[in-house]
């Protein structure tokens, strides 16, 4: 897939930061953090293939590996030799695979709501969601995402975040969303991030999709990582705690 088919926003000046959204998300997931970083960094925000404004490839279904290949091609196209990478949710699997397979291209890694390799039940749930998307569209899926992936406190106290999550999901192309669900269903565990590469993990106490135990396990395997668990938020980390996530990113990067 040619890198130019990934709809990408580029803002700021300085060392490059590549932001990878998660399943059901787009580059807009990181808007607040982008605004916080562009004084000192060049922020690169693509919509992954099949998500948001980026089309599906013509030749094959998307996968974690194809997303990695697309992002490396994008960096090549932009003549970016090295970048820090930030991933959310399924994007943490992409970020980990990117760092493991191209360690010379990645300077630092941040994982928001890091997810583990899916269980058998989790794989089937993603395949079922893909079938639902193809049969009934995103409108059937969006309410469950809002109800299950955001904390109760976020839904009550930050209704604009809940509305944005609903809009991100509702704006997904159904087939692209379905194929990305299937990509997650087929995902294996990426190789470890190089211990020499600085690693930051951020999640929420109410994150059921990427619980703190996953981040702690990845940090322990890495041996030199920082874990921050933010009280009262769920899985849509950057939207549920925008100021704290922005501060942590600025300090780390």
WOWO-V746397 format. One record per backbone hydrogen bond with DSSP energy under -1.0 kcal/mol. NH is the residue of the N-H (numbers start at 1). CO is the residue of the C=O. If there is no record, write none. Layout:
{{NH/CO} {NH/CO}}
//
This chain:
{{5/2} {6/3} {9/45} {11/43} {13/38} {17/42} {18/84} {19/44} {20/86} {25/22} {29/26} {30/27} {31/28} {34/30} {35/31} {36/32} {37/33} {38/34} {40/37} {41/37} {42/15} {43/11} {44/17} {45/9} {47/7} {51/48} {54/51} {67/63} {68/64} {69/65} {70/66} {71/67} {72/68} {73/69} {74/70} {75/71} {76/72} {77/73} {78/74} {79/76} {80/75} {83/105} {84/16} {85/108} {86/18} {87/110} {88/20} {89/112} {91/88} {92/89} {94/90} {95/91} {96/92} {97/93} {98/94} {99/95} {100/96} {101/97} {102/98} {105/102} {107/83} {109/198} {110/85} {111/200} {112/87} {113/202} {123/119} {124/120} {125/121} {126/122} {127/123} {128/124} {129/125} {130/126} {131/127} {132/128} {133/129} {134/130} {135/131} {136/132} {137/133} {142/138} {145/141} {146/142} {147/143} {148/144} {149/145} {155/151} {156/152} {157/153} {158/154} {162/158} {163/159} {164/160} {165/161} {166/162} {167/163} {168/164} {169/165} {170/166} {171/167} {172/169} {177/173} {178/174} {179/175} {180/176} {181/177} {182/178} {183/179} {184/180} {185/181} {186/182} {187/184} {197/194} {200/109} {201/226} {202/111} {203/228} {205/230} {206/233} {207/204} {214/211} {215/211} {216/212} {217/213} {218/214} {219/215} {220/216} {221/217} {222/218} {223/219} {226/199} {228/201} {230/203} {233/230} {235/149} {237/235} {239/236} {240/236} {241/237} {245/241} {246/242} {247/243} {248/244} {249/245} {250/246} {251/247} {252/248} {253/249}}
//
